[in-house]
């Protein structure tokens, strides 16, 4: 291990930035070149079929078979002109990553002659083997059939790897029995539910609105480390995070990495993956150093939510592949290093109409602001009612390490709106009686006239808030860096849709009682402001005082995944998702089972890796070093030196023995705890056993290993040092 370590450091010192050849094109000219977008469709499809396809996408209706054939023919022509020889249905199973099965355009006709073939039937539907994908008990392992079905709202694209090109077609993935086995299908359903609910509310304010789209901008945080250093750390390779390693003297405390000059090797890597992303239609605009050493962030322009999620999944794959060319490894684990910032995805979420109005942006006139308040307050109310569901949507073994530490928002769901909007909501709450004056006076007497003066960025930022309003959008900051954002966005879309439906029903009821529309809207909103007041918090979410205050407010603080996931299978959640046709009872329980199993497996892998490193690498190294010290003490005594000269060394020998004993004992107990947990039949109980019992041994083992790392000579230590891993490129 020591040889490997020094070899890794030698390689790192020899690395030079990889030259990224310039294409000579502007980004705007190369943008989307490898995407079968509107321009490519128009150029390769007959006009009649192009119009029919766009109409089907716009109306959300099935694509006719003749249109599918025309699209398939055009896709094949376009893709082969770009060197593609194969195509694949690109889908997002519940493994957390993407999946694909490549088929060749090459075929033989009835005469045995070779041809290139791609029909509409192959475009619309494929049948990958579903037996090995997570299904949560929906299917037996011997029942393999599953279907992928084309999503025409997300354009096909070409991936170039190893000198070959493949046409990738975004699809949903369902079981033979019809249940969703992926992230995309529920997301699409939730987007449809939210659009319908939002469209109905929009009719109060603008009859010309015909469509409401959900927009999303996903900021992606990540770490970059040299590939040689990564390979020298078995824990990083196996688990995505360092299980051992004491904090360096200089970590992130000076905050000198944040927004600093980007290292040349990393800058070359960024240029490379940004260029490939650009050709694939991913509109990246921002890159910068993040707070922790070796941590960075990139962010795109807002897009339709479904496309934004697809692009984020594709981006993670691109970053990983491009990093290989630059001798890097991208770490997407939420907390790869203890003691420094973790990584997340900040999901910037909003709703926009086909008339060009952002429903979460304050306007200049009272009517516009009443519309803004309707959607703004309904969203806050939805988060208040279903905060536990949002917490469940971002729960994972890796995100548990991040939430509540070092600029990651806490596990307590709260909403930050900023002082100006907070004062507006407080004013609305204080107004016990609503005036019945005509015209705009109703707004003026309620104090809502304050909103027109508010600028676009009408709030400060609160980095400790998991759900913050940032001027014209809500930023869901608690989503983990490795997560598929569909999970959190599906929940958010669904709960806001539910709240908007209830809002409209309540307003309509008051209108039927004879109240003016504006009066009815304000009256319902005032009720919502009062009911959801406890979810609004403007202070420091990291503080212990907030934990106490949140408990007094009745807000949940669920720090671990097994307990957080309980919210998914409560009766109210099951009824909510069934009511909007997002998840059936079977699908919801299946996902709960899958997420628990994923948690168990990840903790199990960490436990086994920790035990293996401790017993087979660290203890032997400690014993070998201890033997050197014993030889040293014996030599001192043979020279006739008294115990005073050797006492420090003797104390070190004894300390090493104590730590070795602690490590061996804790590892044995951890293994036994794992065996006991594995015998537990109920998946939730097994997950809790892993969380409470198996993990309870991690810290004692880690502490003793950290102590040994400080004692054992630098050249003998079997793992790459924490400080070297963090700071060496």
N, C-alpha and C positions, 0 to 999 in steps of 0.2 A: 504493500500500500504506500509506503514512504517513497519508493522508487516512482510509482505512478504519480504521486503527488508532485514530486520535483520535476518529473517529465512534463506534467501539465503546466506548471508554472513556467518552465522553459519554453514551451510552445506558445503560451500567452505572450511572453516577452518578444517573441519573434513575429507575432501577427502584424500584418499591415492592412490598412483599409482596402477592401476589394473595390476595384475600379468599376463603377457603374457607367457603361457607355451611354452617351447622350443620343437620343433619337432625333434631336434637332426639331422636334415638334413641340408646340405649345400644349399644355395640359388640356386646354379646351378643344384642341384638334384631335387628340388621341383618346379623349374621354369616350368610353363605351364602345371602342372599336371591336371588342370581343363579345359584344352583347347583341343578341337578336332583338333589338329595340324597335321602336316605331319606324325609324328611318330604314333599318334593314328589312323590316316587314314590307314597308311600302315599295322598296326597291325590288323585292323578290316575289311578291304575291300579286295576283290579279286584283285590280281595284275593287271588284265586287266582293271578293272574299275578304279582302282587307277591311272593308267597311262592316261586313257582317261580324268579323272577329271583334273589332273595336266596340260594336254595339253590344255584343254578348258580354264583353268584359265590363262595359259601363253599366249595363242593366243587371249584371249578375245572373245571367241566364246560361243554360248549358250550350256549349259550342256544337253546332250541327256536324254530322259526320263528314259531309262534303267539305265543310270549312276546315275540319281537322286534317283531312287529306291534303288540302291546299297548303295549310300551315306546315305539315310534315315535309311536303315536297320542297317548300321554300327554305325551311330550316336545313334540310340536307344539302341543297344547292349552296346555300350561304356557308355552312360549316365546312363542306368539302373544299370550297374555294379557299378556305383558311387552313387547309391541311388536316382537317379532322378525319379520322378513319373509324371512330367509334362514337357511340352515344350512350348516355346513362340517365336513368331517373335518379335525381339528386334529392335525397330526403333526410329528414331529421328524426330518427328513432329516439326512443327514450333512454339511450345510452349517454346522451349529452353531446355527442358529436354528430357529424354528418355521415351518410352512407351512400354507396353507389355500387352498381353492378354494370360493367361495361359490355355492350353488345356491338358487334361490327356492322357497318353498313353493308359489308360484303355478304353476298348470298348467291345461291344458284337458282336459276329459273327452272321451269318444268323440263327444259331440254338439257339441263345440266350445264348451261352456259353461265359464267360468272357475271354478276351484276351488282350495282350498288342499290340498295333498297331501303326505304324507310316510309312506312305507311302511317296513316292517321291513327290506326288501331294501336300501333306501337308507341305513338306519341301520347295518346290519351291514357293508356293503361298498360302496366307491366305486372308481372307476378314474381317478385323476389321471394326467396325462402325466408319465412318469418319465424322459424322455429327457435332461432338462437337470439332473437331480439327480446328485450324485456317486455313482458305482457301482463305481469301481476296476477297470473292465474286465469286470464281470459282464455288461453289456449293450453292444451296438453302439449308436451314437448314433441310428441310424434305427429302433431297436426301442424304442418309446415306452411300451409298456403296463406299468403298475404298479398295485398294489392297496393301498388303505387298509382296515383291518379294525378294527371297534369294539373298544375295551378297556372292558368293563363294570365293571372294578374302579376306574376313574377317572371320576367323575361328569361329565356334560355341564354346560356353563355358558354364560352369555350375556355377550358383550362389547358394550359400548355405545361407539360411536365416531361422531363427526360427526352426532349426532342419530338414528343408526340402530342397531338391535340385531340381533345375529347369534348363532344357536345354535351353539356349538362342541362337537364330539364328539371326545374324545381317541381316537386310533387308532394302530395300528402301521402300518408302510409296508414292503411287500415287493415284490420284482420279480415279473414274470410267471412266472419260473422258480422262484420260491419263496424266494430268498435275501433276508435282511433288508437293507433299505436305510435303516435308521433306528437310533436309539439305544434306543427303547422295547422293541422285540421281544427283543433280547438281555438287557436288564435283567429283563424278566418271566421269561425262562428261568432266569436266575441266581437270582432270588428263589425260584423253585420248587425249584431244585436245593438251595439252602441250607436251605429249610424241611424238605425230606425228610431231609437229612443231620442237621440239628439235632434233628428229631423223634425219629429213631432213637436218638440219644444221650440225649435226655430220658427215654426209657423206662427207663434205668438208675436214675433218681431219682424219677420220678413217672409212673405208668401212666395217670393221668387226663389227661395232656397230649395233645391231639388236633391242635393247630395251633401253629406257630411263625411269627411275623411279624417281618420286618426293619423296624426303625424308623430314621428319619433326620431330623435337624434341620440345615438348611443355613443357616449364617450368611453373609450377602451383604455384601461390602465394595464400595464404589464411590466415585468422585469426582463432584462437581457443579461445573460452571463456567457462567458466563453464556453464553447463546447467541451474543451479539454477539462476545464474545472467542473463542469456539470458531470461529465463521465466519471470523474474521480470521486464523486459523492454518490454512493449507492442509495442513500436516502432520498436525494433529489430525483434520481432516476426512477426509483420505485414509487415514491409517494408525491412527488412534486414540491416537497418542502424539506428543509433541513430539520431533522429530528434532534440533532445535537449541534452544539456550537455556542460558546459563550459570546456575549456582546463585545465588539471591539471597543477600544478606547475612544475612537472617533467613529460615530455612526452617522445619524442624521441630526444630531443635536444642534449643529451650527446652521442647519438648513441652507447650506451653501450649494447644494445640488439643485434645489428647486429653481426652475426657470433659468438654470445656468447654461453655459456654452455646451452644446451637444458634442460628446466625444466623436472624433473623426470616423472611427470604425462603425459606431452606432449610426452616425449621420448617413454613411454610405448604405447601411442596411435599410434605414428609413426611406431613402430615395428609391431604393430598389423595390421594396414592397409597396410603396405609394404609387410607383409607375405601373406595376402590375394591377393594383387595385383600380387605378384610373382607367385602364383599358377594359376592366370588368364592370365599369359603371359605378364604382363605389366612390362617392364624392368626398374624399378626405380633404380637410382644409387645415387642420391644426395638428401640430406636433410640438412637444416640449418635454423637458426633464420634469419628473415628478419629485416629491419630497424625499423619498428614500433613495440611497445610493443605488445606481443601476436601474432605477424605476423610471418609466416613461409613459406618455399618454398620447393617443391620437384621437381625433374627433371628426365626424363628417357633417355635412349639411343635412338638415332635416329631410326626411323622405316619408312616403307612405309607410305605415307601421309594419306591414307584412314584408315589404321590400327591405326596410331597414333591418329587420331581424335576419332575413336571408343574407344581406350584405355583411352583417356582423359575424355570422357563422362562417361565411366565406373568407372574411378578413382574417379570422383567427387561423384558418387553414393556410392562407397565403403567407402570413407572418411566419408560421412554423416552417414552411417549405423554403422561403427565401432566407431565413436565418441559417439554414444548413450551408448555403453558398458562402455565407460570411463567417462561418465557423462559430456561430452563436447558437444558443438555445433560448427560446422565448418561454418564460415562466408565467403561466396564467393562473396559477394557484392563488387563492385569495390572501394567503399569508405564508409565503415561502420562507420568510425569516422572522423569527421572534424578535420583538424589541424595536422593529421599525414598521413604517406604514405598510398596510396591506393594499391590495388592489381591488377595484370594483368597476362596475359599469354604471355610469350615471345615465339613467333613462329619462331624457327630456321629452315629455309627452304633452300633446295638445290636440285640439280639434279644429278643423277648418271647413268652411262651406265652399260650395262651388261658385259662390259669388265673391270669393276672395277675402272672407272675414275670418280672422282667428277668434274663435269663441272664447278664448281665455286671455284676450287682450282688451284692456279698458279702452273705451272710445271717447269721443269728444262731446257727445250729446247724451242727455239723460236716457233716451230710449236705448242707445247702444250700451250704456253702462248697466241698464237693468238686465239686458241680455247677458252681458258679461257676468253680473252677479248671480244670475240664475245658474249658469254652468260652474262658476267658481265655487259658490256655496254648496251646490249639489255634490261636487267632487269632494269637498271637505267633509260633508256629511257622510258620504259613502265610505271614506277612509275611517271615520269615527265608528260607523256601524260594523265595518268588516276589517278592522285593523288586524285581527288575528289571521284572517285569510291572506292578507298581504304579507304578514310575517311568514306564513307557511310557504308562500310562493317564492321566497328567497332563501329558504332553509336548505343547508347542505353541511356536510362534515367540514368542508374547507371554509365556508363562510362563517361558521361558528367561531373560528379563530379571529376573524376580522371585526365582526360587529362589536361596536362599543370601544374600540381601541385605536389610538393613533389616527385620528381624522376619519375613521369609519363611523357611520351613524350607529346609534345604539339599537338593541333589539326591541326597544320600546317604540311602537309606531306613534309618531306625532307629526303635526303639520306646522310649518313655519310660513307665515304670510307677509311678514314685515310690518313695521310700525304704522305706516300710513293705512294699509288695508285693515290692519287690526283695529285701528281707531274707527274706521268706517263700519266694521262689523259691530263694534261695541256701541256705536251710535245707533245703529239699527236695532240692537237689542234693547237699548234704553228707551226707545220710543214705544211706549205702551199702547198709545192710541194712534190710529192711522187717520190722517185728515182726508176728507172727501172732496177737497177742492178740485176743480177741473184743471186740465193742462199740466204743465210741468211742476206746479206747486207741490204735488205729492212727493216729488223727489227732493225738492228744496227743503221742505219741512222735515224730511227724514234725515237730512244731512248728507244725502247721497250726491249732492252737488259737488262734493269734494273730489270725486273720482276724475272728472274731466281734466283737472290740473295735474294729475299724476302722469309722470313720464313713463316710457316703455319699461325702463329698468326702475320700477317703483319700489323695490325692496333692496335691502342689503342682502348679502349671502350669509346663510348659516350652515357651515360645513358639518355641524353635528346633527342636523335634522335629516331624518331618513326620507322625508317627503316635503319638499320645500317649493313654494311658489317663487318664481324668479322673473317676474315681469310680464311674461306672456305665455307661460307654460309652467307645468309642475315638473320638478326634477326628483325622480325616485332614485335616491342615492344608495339604497341599501342592497341593490342587486350585486351579486358577486362577479368577479372578473372572468371566471370560467363558465358562467351560467349561459344557458340559452334563454334569451330575454322573453321568449314566447310565454314562459311560465308566469312571470310577473305581470306581463302585459295582458295576458288572457284574464287574469283575476281582476286587474284594474279596470279593463274595459267592461267586464261583466258587472262589477259592483256599481260603476258609474251609470251604466245602462239601467240597472235596477232602480237607482235613486232618481234618475231622470223620469222614468215611467211613473214612479210614485209622486214625483213633483207635479207632473202634468195632471195626474188623476186628482190630486188635492186642489190644484188651481181650478180645474174644470168644475169641481164640486162647488167651490165658492162662487164661481161665475154663474152657475145654475141657480144659486141662492140669490142672485141679483147684484152681486158686487162687480164693480168695474174690473176689467182684466188687470190693469196695473196695480190696483189695490189688492186683488187676490194674489198676484205674484209676490208682492212685497210682504204680504201677511204670511204666506207659506215660507218665504225665505227667512223671515224673522224667527219663525218657529224652528227652522233648521239651525240658525245661528245659535239659538239658546240651547238646543239639544246637543249640538256638536262642540260646544265651547271647550270641553275638557281636552279635546284632541289638539287644540291650538297651543303651541308653546314657542316662545321667542327666545328662550335662554340657552344655556350651555347643556347640551344633551349628554356630555361626558360626566357631569358632576354627580356625586352621590346624592346631593340634595334633590336632583331631578328624579332619581329613582324613588326616593321617598315621596316626593310630591306626586309622581305618576301613580304610585300605589294608592294614594289618597284620592286621586281623581278617578280611580277605577280602571286605569289602563294596564294592559298586560305587559309583563316583562318576562319573555320566554327565551332564555339564553341558549338552549340546546335544541337540535333538530328533532329528535324523537317526540318531544312534547309539542314543539311548534306544529308538527304535521298533523296533530290531532284535529286542528281546525278544519282540515279538508274533509273529514268524514262526519262532522257534526250534522245533525238533522237539518239545521237551517242552511248550511252550505250545500248539502245534497239537493234540497228543494230549490235553492237559488240557481244552481247550475242546470238542473233539470228543466226549470221553468224557462230558461233561455236557450235550451237545447245545446249547451256547451259540453257537458258531461252527463252521461247516464249514471245511474247508481253503480252499475258494474264498472264503468270506466273510472269513476272517481275512486272507488276502493282499490282498483287495480293500480292506479297511480300512487296511491298511498302506500301500497305494498312495495312497489318498485322503488320509491324514494327511501323507504326504510331499509330495504335490502341493499341499496347503493350505499347508504350510511354505514351499515354493518360491514360491508366488504371493504370500504375505505379505511375504517378503523382497524379492521383485521389485518389489512396489508401493512398499515403503519406499525401495528403491534409486532407482527412477525419480522418486519425489517429492523425495528428497534432491538428486538431480542437477538437477531442474528448478528447485527453490528456489535452489540454489547458483549455477547458471549464469544464470538469467533474472531473479533478484531480488536476490540478495546481492552478486554481483560487480558488476552495474551500479551498485548503491547505493554500494559501496565505491569504485568508479572515480569516481563523481560527487563523493563526499566528498573523495577524493584530489585531484581537480581544484580543489576549494575551497581545500584546503591549499596546493596549488601556487600558486594566485593570491595566497594570503596571504603566502607566502614571497617571491614576486616583488614584492609591494607593500612588504614590509619593506625589501627591498634597494633599491627605487626611492627609499625615504625616506632612504637612506644608512646604514641600520643594518647593522652587521657580522653575520657568520655566527653569532656567539654568541647573538644574539637569535632566530634562526630555526632553530637546530640541533635543538631538540626537535621542531619541526614537520617538519623534513627527515627526522629519524629515524622519525617516524610514517609519513611518505610511503613511505619505504623498507620499513618493516615491512608496510604495507598491500600493497605490491607483492609481497613474499615470500608473504604469505598468499593473495593472489589467484592467484599462480602455483601454490602447493601445491594449492589447491582445484581449479583447472582441470586440473592433472595427475592428481590423484586421481579426479576425476569421469570423465575420459577412460579411465583404467585400469579404473575400476569398470564402465563401460559395456562395455569390451572383455572383462572377466572375465565379465560377464553373458552376452555373446554366446557365449563359449567354453563356459560352463556349459550354455547352452540346447542346444548341439549334442550333449551327453551323452545317450545313449539310455536308459541305466539310470536309473530314477527316484531310487533311493537315492544313486547316484554324483552325480547332478545336485543333489540336496538337500545333499549334503556339500560340493559345489563352491560352492553359494550360501552355505553356512554358513562355510566356511573362506576362500574367495577373494573372493566379492562383498562379504561383510560386513567383510572386513579393511580396506576403504577407508573404512568409516563413521567410525571414530574419528579418523583424520587429517583428514578433511573437517570433522568436527564441531569438532575443536580449533581449526582455523584460523578457522572461522566464529565460534566463541566469542571468539577474540581480536579479530576484526574488530568484534564487537558491543560490546566494551569500548572500541574506538577511535572508531567512527563516532558522530557526534552523535545524541543520543537522538531528536530529532525526525525524523531521516533514516532511521532503521533500519526495514527493510521488514516486520519481524515484530513482533507484539505481544510486549512484554517478558515474560520468564519470571515475574518478580516480580509484574507486574500480573495476569497470568493466574492466578497462584496465590492472590492475596489480595483481588482486587476482586470483589464481588458486585453 
